[in-house]
Amino acid sequence: MVYSEHKSITVLMLPWLAHGHISPFLELSKKLTSKRNFHIFICSTPVNLTSIKPKLSPKYSHCIEFVELHLPHEELPELPPHYHTTNGLPPHLMSSLKRAFDMSSNNFSNILATLKPDLLIYDFIPPWAPSLASLQNIPSVRFITTSAALTSLRVHHLKNPSVKFPFPSIYLRDYEAKNFNNLLKPSSNGINDGDHVQQCSARSCNIILVKTSREIEAKYVYHLSGLLGKKIVPVGPLVQEPMDQKVDEETWIMKWLNKRERSSVVYVCFGSEYFLSSEQIEELAHGLELSKVSFIWVIRFPKEEKGKRVEEVLPEGFLERVGEKGIIVEGWAPQANILKHSSVGGFVSHCGWSSVLESIKSGVPIIAIPMHLDQPINARLVEELGAGLEVKRTGEGILQREEVAKVIRKVVVEKIREGVRKKALELRDNMKKREDEEIAGVVEELMQFV
């Protein structure tokens, strides 16, 4: 079928119910609509859409819409609608959320029938989505929002458990392997996430989109293609651009940064859905203090600890001792603008994939302190690329203040920083050169299905 340049192509997006998944789907939607006449529907639960809608500029209102997916809650009374998201979800309810997501398949089938999209783009966890689309003759493409390194390790582990992964720089330490293996255990209707991943990949049309760039993951893209028997199409870093409006919080942080020397500040943030334990906060605080480096530290508390004050969790006298050298921001900070500021010389990060890509895109070296899920693999990739250094822990996975201080100083103060900084800037420039080419390639690949 030949499509007119002017004919609108309708795409339905179904991300997993986590901000770290919904955000890349939203950014991909923006990129697609800027390249061709796409009309995109993003489908998620009301609680997720409430938080994501403000992040969409009015200029996209004619081409990106939101569709509510209602999960059953009468059958799962422990999971009221405000828990239909991973944000603030108590960990013991994660399996219930996955079960509720699976139970919403009939509702999703009705959405497909109503919208009649030309194409479905879906995430790693609902194998029923492409099956339902197929029944209505709608082609489907899987979109992987994690790194190609992590996905290829995971698929390799599932398909060839007795064969060593061919890239020795990507590995798990003993204390991390346990958490990684837990990802493969049954969690929803007796089906484990590993099986979900394989089913989702198998049901994708002959391509799979991955949120990455060949500039940083070419060999893992190639390896993953061989494992899955499908063409892997990088979509680029999909880093969210800063919103235009300024807020008071942003203004005073920028004024503080303007007074600091070039590349002398570390920005410290562990994402929107991971919360440090009191022991981790204490070690990190002492590490920052010992490093004698200026810092901006974003601290967040879980919803159930709303009302807790920052002063309650920091070591006694910490704020007085660091004085003007450091600032603590509770809740939210203008991360994109902070990372782009010339005074910032390092990002102390948990290495969530979006944070890694944002740091690389900003040319800021990473001080990696991975916590769980895909983060240890992303931290190894950062070191392999030369874009940062990882803070090593004890054999039990305990964070130590001396190690935190040592790595911060290596990246921001000592002679080694020049090499790390140079590599981070080189990766930034090369990844930027590929962005338009990669998204144009995505559009070309998707056009074959409509």
URZINOR-V634130 format. One record per residue. N is the residue number from 1. RES is the residue in one small letter. SS is DSSP state (2 for helix, 1 for strand, 0 for the rest). PHI is phi as a letter, one per 20 degrees, with the letter a starting at -180 (NA if undefined). D_LAST is the distance of its C-alpha to the last C-alpha in Angstrom with 2 decimals. Layout:
n->[N | N]
res->[RES | RES]
ss->[SS | SS]
phi->[PHI | PHI]
d_last->[D_LAST | D_LAST]
This chain:
n->[1 | 2 | 3 | 4 | 5 | 6 | 7 | 8 | 9 | 10 | 11 | 12 | 13 | 14 | 15 | 16 | 17 | 18 | 19 | 20 | 21 | 22 | 23 | 24 | 25 | 26 | 27 | 28 | 29 | 30 | 31 | 32 | 33 | 34 | 35 | 36 | 37 | 38 | 39 | 40 | 41 | 42 | 43 | 44 | 45 | 46 | 47 | 48 | 49 | 50 | 51 | 52 | 53 | 54 | 55 | 56 | 57 | 58 | 59 | 60 | 61 | 62 | 63 | 64 | 65 | 66 | 67 | 68 | 69 | 70 | 71 | 72 | 73 | 74 | 75 | 76 | 77 | 78 | 79 | 80 | 81 | 82 | 83 | 84 | 85 | 86 | 87 | 88 | 89 | 90 | 91 | 92 | 93 | 94 | 95 | 96 | 97 | 98 | 99 | 100 | 101 | 102 | 103 | 104 | 105 | 106 | 107 | 108 | 109 | 110 | 111 | 112 | 113 | 114 | 115 | 116 | 117 | 118 | 119 | 120 | 121 | 122 | 123 | 124 | 125 | 126 | 127 | 128 | 129 | 130 | 131 | 132 | 133 | 134 | 135 | 136 | 137 | 138 | 139 | 140 | 141 | 142 | 143 | 144 | 145 | 146 | 147 | 148 | 149 | 150 | 151 | 152 | 153 | 154 | 155 | 156 | 157 | 158 | 159 | 160 | 161 | 162 | 163 | 164 | 165 | 166 | 167 | 168 | 169 | 170 | 171 | 172 | 173 | 174 | 175 | 176 | 177 | 178 | 179 | 180 | 181 | 182 | 183 | 184 | 185 | 186 | 187 | 188 | 189 | 190 | 191 | 192 | 193 | 194 | 195 | 196 | 197 | 198 | 199 | 200 | 201 | 202 | 203 | 204 | 205 | 206 | 207 | 208 | 209 | 210 | 211 | 212 | 213 | 214 | 215 | 216 | 217 | 218 | 219 | 220 | 221 | 222 | 223 | 224 | 225 | 226 | 227 | 228 | 229 | 230 | 231 | 232 | 233 | 234 | 235 | 236 | 237 | 238 | 239 | 240 | 241 | 242 | 243 | 244 | 245 | 246 | 247 | 248 | 249 | 250 | 251 | 252 | 253 | 254 | 255 | 256 | 257 | 258 | 259 | 260 | 261 | 262 | 263 | 264 | 265 | 266 | 267 | 268 | 269 | 270 | 271 | 272 | 273 | 274 | 275 | 276 | 277 | 278 | 279 | 280 | 281 | 282 | 283 | 284 | 285 | 286 | 287 | 288 | 289 | 290 | 291 | 292 | 293 | 294 | 295 | 296 | 297 | 298 | 299 | 300 | 301 | 302 | 303 | 304 | 305 | 306 | 307 | 308 | 309 | 310 | 311 | 312 | 313 | 314 | 315 | 316 | 317 | 318 | 319 | 320 | 321 | 322 | 323 | 324 | 325 | 326 | 327 | 328 | 329 | 330 | 331 | 332 | 333 | 334 | 335 | 336 | 337 | 338 | 339 | 340 | 341 | 342 | 343 | 344 | 345 | 346 | 347 | 348 | 349 | 350 | 351 | 352 | 353 | 354 | 355 | 356 | 357 | 358 | 359 | 360 | 361 | 362 | 363 | 364 | 365 | 366 | 367 | 368 | 369 | 370 | 371 | 372 | 373 | 374 | 375 | 376 | 377 | 378 | 379 | 380 | 381 | 382 | 383 | 384 | 385 | 386 | 387 | 388 | 389 | 390 | 391 | 392 | 393 | 394 | 395 | 396 | 397 | 398 | 399 | 400 | 401 | 402 | 403 | 404 | 405 | 406 | 407 | 408 | 409 | 410 | 411 | 412 | 413 | 414 | 415 | 416 | 417 | 418 | 419 | 420 | 421 | 422 | 423 | 424 | 425 | 426 | 427 | 428 | 429 | 430 | 431 | 432 | 433 | 434 | 435 | 436 | 437 | 438 | 439 | 440 | 441 | 442 | 443 | 444 | 445 | 446 | 447 | 448 | 449 | 450]
res->[m | v | y | s | e | h | k | s | i | t | v | l | m | l | p | w | l | a | h | g | h | i | s | p | f | l | e | l | s | k | k | l | t | s | k | r | n | f | h | i | f | i | c | s | t | p | v | n | l | t | s | i | k | p | k | l | s | p | k | y | s | h | c | i | e | f | v | e | l | h | l | p | h | e | e | l | p | e | l | p | p | h | y | h | t | t | n | g | l | p | p | h | l | m | s | s | l | k | r | a | f | d | m | s | s | n | n | f | s | n | i | l | a | t | l | k | p | d | l | l | i | y | d | f | i | p | p | w | a | p | s | l | a | s | l | q | n | i | p | s | v | r | f | i | t | t | s | a | a | l | t | s | l | r | v | h | h | l | k | n | p | s | v | k | f | p | f | p | s | i | y | l | r | d | y | e | a | k | n | f | n | n | l | l | k | p | s | s | n | g | i | n | d | g | d | h | v | q | q | c | s | a | r | s | c | n | i | i | l | v | k | t | s | r | e | i | e | a | k | y | v | y | h | l | s | g | l | l | g | k | k | i | v | p | v | g | p | l | v | q | e | p | m | d | q | k | v | d | e | e | t | w | i | m | k | w | l | n | k | r | e | r | s | s | v | v | y | v | c | f | g | s | e | y | f | l | s | s | e | q | i | e | e | l | a | h | g | l | e | l | s | k | v | s | f | i | w | v | i | r | f | p | k | e | e | k | g | k | r | v | e | e | v | l | p | e | g | f | l | e | r | v | g | e | k | g | i | i | v | e | g | w | a | p | q | a | n | i | l | k | h | s | s | v | g | g | f | v | s | h | c | g | w | s | s | v | l | e | s | i | k | s | g | v | p | i | i | a | i | p | m | h | l | d | q | p | i | n | a | r | l | v | e | e | l | g | a | g | l | e | v | k | r | t | g | e | g | i | l | q | r | e | e | v | a | k | v | i | r | k | v | v | v | e | k | i | r | e | g | v | r | k | k | a | l | e | l | r | d | n | m | k | k | r | e | d | e | e | i | a | g | v | v | e | e | l | m | q | f | v]
ss->[0 | 0 | 0 | 0 | 0 | 0 | 0 | 0 | 1 | 1 | 1 | 1 | 1 | 1 | 0 | 0 | 0 | 0 | 2 | 2 | 2 | 2 | 2 | 2 | 2 | 2 | 2 | 2 | 2 | 2 | 2 | 2 | 2 | 2 | 2 | 0 | 0 | 1 | 1 | 1 | 1 | 1 | 1 | 1 | 0 | 2 | 2 | 2 | 2 | 2 | 2 | 2 | 2 | 0 | 0 | 0 | 0 | 2 | 2 | 2 | 0 | 0 | 0 | 1 | 1 | 1 | 1 | 1 | 0 | 0 | 0 | 0 | 0 | 0 | 0 | 0 | 0 | 0 | 0 | 0 | 2 | 2 | 2 | 0 | 0 | 0 | 0 | 0 | 0 | 0 | 2 | 2 | 2 | 2 | 2 | 2 | 2 | 2 | 2 | 2 | 2 | 2 | 2 | 0 | 2 | 2 | 2 | 2 | 2 | 2 | 2 | 2 | 2 | 2 | 2 | 0 | 0 | 0 | 1 | 1 | 1 | 1 | 0 | 0 | 0 | 0 | 2 | 2 | 2 | 2 | 2 | 2 | 2 | 2 | 2 | 0 | 0 | 0 | 1 | 1 | 1 | 1 | 1 | 1 | 0 | 0 | 0 | 2 | 2 | 2 | 2 | 2 | 2 | 2 | 2 | 2 | 2 | 2 | 2 | 0 | 0 | 0 | 0 | 0 | 0 | 0 | 0 | 0 | 0 | 0 | 0 | 0 | 0 | 2 | 2 | 2 | 2 | 2 | 2 | 2 | 2 | 2 | 0 | 0 | 0 | 1 | 1 | 1 | 0 | 0 | 1 | 1 | 2 | 2 | 2 | 2 | 2 | 2 | 2 | 2 | 2 | 2 | 0 | 0 | 0 | 0 | 1 | 1 | 1 | 1 | 0 | 0 | 0 | 2 | 2 | 2 | 2 | 2 | 2 | 2 | 2 | 2 | 2 | 2 | 2 | 2 | 2 | 2 | 0 | 0 | 1 | 1 | 1 | 1 | 0 | 0 | 0 | 0 | 0 | 0 | 0 | 0 | 0 | 0 | 0 | 0 | 0 | 2 | 2 | 2 | 2 | 2 | 2 | 2 | 2 | 2 | 2 | 2 | 0 | 0 | 0 | 0 | 0 | 0 | 1 | 1 | 1 | 1 | 1 | 0 | 0 | 0 | 0 | 0 | 0 | 0 | 0 | 2 | 2 | 2 | 2 | 2 | 2 | 2 | 2 | 2 | 2 | 2 | 2 | 2 | 2 | 0 | 0 | 1 | 1 | 1 | 1 | 1 | 1 | 0 | 0 | 0 | 2 | 2 | 2 | 0 | 0 | 0 | 0 | 2 | 2 | 2 | 2 | 0 | 0 | 0 | 0 | 2 | 2 | 2 | 2 | 2 | 2 | 2 | 2 | 1 | 1 | 1 | 1 | 1 | 0 | 0 | 0 | 0 | 2 | 2 | 2 | 2 | 2 | 2 | 0 | 0 | 0 | 1 | 1 | 1 | 1 | 1 | 1 | 0 | 0 | 0 | 2 | 2 | 2 | 2 | 2 | 2 | 2 | 2 | 2 | 2 | 0 | 0 | 0 | 1 | 1 | 1 | 0 | 0 | 0 | 0 | 0 | 0 | 2 | 2 | 2 | 2 | 2 | 2 | 2 | 2 | 2 | 2 | 2 | 0 | 0 | 1 | 1 | 1 | 0 | 0 | 0 | 0 | 0 | 0 | 0 | 0 | 0 | 0 | 2 | 2 | 2 | 2 | 2 | 2 | 2 | 2 | 2 | 2 | 2 | 2 | 0 | 0 | 0 | 0 | 2 | 2 | 2 | 2 | 2 | 2 | 2 | 2 | 2 | 2 | 2 | 2 | 2 | 2 | 2 | 2 | 2 | 2 | 2 | 2 | 2 | 2 | 2 | 2 | 2 | 2 | 2 | 2 | 2 | 2 | 2 | 0 | 0 | 0]
phi->[NA | e | e | f | g | e | f | f | d | e | c | d | d | c | e | f | e | c | g | f | d | f | g | f | f | f | f | f | g | f | f | f | f | e | d | b | e | e | d | d | d | d | d | b | f | g | f | f | f | g | e | e | g | f | e | d | f | g | f | e | f | e | c | c | c | d | c | e | d | e | e | f | c | f | f | c | f | f | c | f | g | f | d | e | a | f | f | n | f | g | g | f | e | f | f | f | f | f | f | f | f | f | f | e | g | f | f | f | g | f | f | g | f | f | e | l | f | f | b | d | d | c | e | f | d | d | f | f | f | f | f | f | f | f | f | d | l | d | f | c | c | e | c | e | e | d | f | f | f | f | f | f | f | f | f | g | f | f | e | c | g | e | d | f | f | f | d | f | f | d | b | d | f | g | f | e | f | f | f | f | f | f | f | e | e | g | b | b | l | m | e | e | f | f | f | g | g | f | f | f | f | f | e | f | g | f | c | c | e | c | f | a | c | f | g | d | c | g | f | f | f | f | f | f | f | f | f | e | m | c | f | e | d | f | d | n | f | l | e | f | f | f | f | f | f | e | c | g | g | f | f | f | f | f | f | f | f | f | e | e | f | g | l | d | d | d | e | d | b | d | n | e | c | d | c | f | f | f | f | f | f | f | f | f | f | f | f | f | f | f | f | m | d | f | b | d | c | e | d | c | d | f | g | f | d | g | o | f | e | g | g | f | d | e | g | g | n | g | f | f | f | f | l | f | f | b | c | d | d | e | n | c | b | f | g | g | f | f | f | e | f | f | f | e | d | a | c | e | c | f | m | g | f | f | f | f | f | f | f | f | f | e | m | d | f | d | d | e | c | f | d | a | l | e | f | g | f | f | f | f | f | g | f | f | f | n | e | r | c | e | e | f | d | f | g | e | n | e | f | c | g | f | f | g | f | f | f | g | f | g | f | d | d | f | g | g | g | f | f | f | f | f | f | f | f | f | f | g | f | f | f | f | f | e | g | f | f | f | f | f | f | f | g | f | f | f | f | f | e | c]
d_last->[7.25 | 8.44 | 7.50 | 10.89 | 12.29 | 13.59 | 10.87 | 10.54 | 7.57 | 9.22 | 9.94 | 12.91 | 15.29 | 18.09 | 20.82 | 24.16 | 26.95 | 28.55 | 28.72 | 28.18 | 24.73 | 23.74 | 24.74 | 22.40 | 19.40 | 20.71 | 21.29 | 17.82 | 16.53 | 19.02 | 18.05 | 14.33 | 15.43 | 18.01 | 15.77 | 13.05 | 12.46 | 11.26 | 12.95 | 13.95 | 16.06 | 18.41 | 20.04 | 23.60 | 27.14 | 29.18 | 31.58 | 28.92 | 27.24 | 30.74 | 31.25 | 27.85 | 27.62 | 30.52 | 28.76 | 26.08 | 27.35 | 27.33 | 25.34 | 22.15 | 23.03 | 20.77 | 17.52 | 18.38 | 19.77 | 21.49 | 21.46 | 24.53 | 24.54 | 28.02 | 29.65 | 32.55 | 35.84 | 38.41 | 37.99 | 38.27 | 41.02 | 41.39 | 37.95 | 38.13 | 35.13 | 36.40 | 35.95 | 32.24 | 31.63 | 33.00 | 34.73 | 38.36 | 37.76 | 40.94 | 40.17 | 41.48 | 38.78 | 35.79 | 35.61 | 35.82 | 32.88 | 30.74 | 31.99 | 31.25 | 27.66 | 27.29 | 29.03 | 26.51 | 23.81 | 24.58 | 24.21 | 20.82 | 19.76 | 20.93 | 18.94 | 15.67 | 16.92 | 17.97 | 15.04 | 12.26 | 9.71 | 5.93 | 7.12 | 10.80 | 12.81 | 16.31 | 19.77 | 22.38 | 24.10 | 22.26 | 21.41 | 21.16 | 18.10 | 15.57 | 17.73 | 17.55 | 13.77 | 13.77 | 16.29 | 13.98 | 11.10 | 9.14 | 8.20 | 10.70 | 11.99 | 15.68 | 17.24 | 20.93 | 23.10 | 26.24 | 27.42 | 26.42 | 30.18 | 30.51 | 27.50 | 28.67 | 32.22 | 31.17 | 29.13 | 31.95 | 34.49 | 32.74 | 32.18 | 35.34 | 37.86 | 40.81 | 39.41 | 40.03 | 37.08 | 37.13 | 37.22 | 40.66 | 40.13 | 37.66 | 39.81 | 41.13 | 44.75 | 46.48 | 46.41 | 42.64 | 41.79 | 42.96 | 40.49 | 37.65 | 38.58 | 38.66 | 34.91 | 34.59 | 36.86 | 35.85 | 34.95 | 32.88 | 33.72 | 35.34 | 32.14 | 32.52 | 30.09 | 30.05 | 28.79 | 26.19 | 24.97 | 24.85 | 23.09 | 20.40 | 19.89 | 19.96 | 17.27 | 14.75 | 12.16 | 13.76 | 13.99 | 16.01 | 16.43 | 20.13 | 22.03 | 24.27 | 25.03 | 25.99 | 29.12 | 30.50 | 28.86 | 27.91 | 29.97 | 28.70 | 25.03 | 26.01 | 28.08 | 25.46 | 22.99 | 25.79 | 26.62 | 23.17 | 22.04 | 18.72 | 17.78 | 18.92 | 17.36 | 19.89 | 18.78 | 22.32 | 25.08 | 23.49 | 27.03 | 27.50 | 29.17 | 32.47 | 32.55 | 34.66 | 37.35 | 40.47 | 42.37 | 46.04 | 45.25 | 43.35 | 46.09 | 48.96 | 47.08 | 46.24 | 49.88 | 51.05 | 48.76 | 49.99 | 53.48 | 52.55 | 52.72 | 49.69 | 47.85 | 50.60 | 48.77 | 46.75 | 44.11 | 44.16 | 41.37 | 40.07 | 36.86 | 36.31 | 36.50 | 39.29 | 42.91 | 45.77 | 48.78 | 52.17 | 53.22 | 50.20 | 50.80 | 54.44 | 53.80 | 51.18 | 53.56 | 56.42 | 54.21 | 53.25 | 56.90 | 58.14 | 55.68 | 57.26 | 53.89 | 52.71 | 49.80 | 47.45 | 46.82 | 44.38 | 45.61 | 43.77 | 45.12 | 43.42 | 43.24 | 46.18 | 48.28 | 47.63 | 50.90 | 51.86 | 53.18 | 52.42 | 56.17 | 56.48 | 54.33 | 55.47 | 58.66 | 61.81 | 62.56 | 59.27 | 58.30 | 61.84 | 61.99 | 58.73 | 59.45 | 57.55 | 56.05 | 53.30 | 51.45 | 49.94 | 47.01 | 46.36 | 42.84 | 40.66 | 40.83 | 38.74 | 37.57 | 35.29 | 38.15 | 40.77 | 39.04 | 38.70 | 42.43 | 44.66 | 47.23 | 44.95 | 45.58 | 44.12 | 41.84 | 43.37 | 40.24 | 39.28 | 36.40 | 33.52 | 30.48 | 29.59 | 33.28 | 33.42 | 30.49 | 31.98 | 35.35 | 34.13 | 32.19 | 35.49 | 37.57 | 39.74 | 41.24 | 40.84 | 43.75 | 41.98 | 43.26 | 40.61 | 41.16 | 38.84 | 35.38 | 33.50 | 35.98 | 38.49 | 35.86 | 34.60 | 38.28 | 38.84 | 35.86 | 37.36 | 40.66 | 39.12 | 37.46 | 40.80 | 39.32 | 41.87 | 44.38 | 44.48 | 47.39 | 48.86 | 50.17 | 52.86 | 52.25 | 51.69 | 49.04 | 51.46 | 50.86 | 53.99 | 54.94 | 56.54 | 53.38 | 51.30 | 53.80 | 53.97 | 50.24 | 49.95 | 52.85 | 51.42 | 48.15 | 49.75 | 53.41 | 54.42 | 54.01 | 50.99 | 48.98 | 48.75 | 46.78 | 44.44 | 43.90 | 43.32 | 40.68 | 38.89 | 38.80 | 37.64 | 34.69 | 33.86 | 33.87 | 31.92 | 29.19 | 28.93 | 28.50 | 25.42 | 23.60 | 21.76 | 20.94 | 19.58 | 17.28 | 16.02 | 15.36 | 13.38 | 11.09 | 10.81 | 10.16 | 7.40 | 5.53 | 5.82 | 3.81 | 0.00]
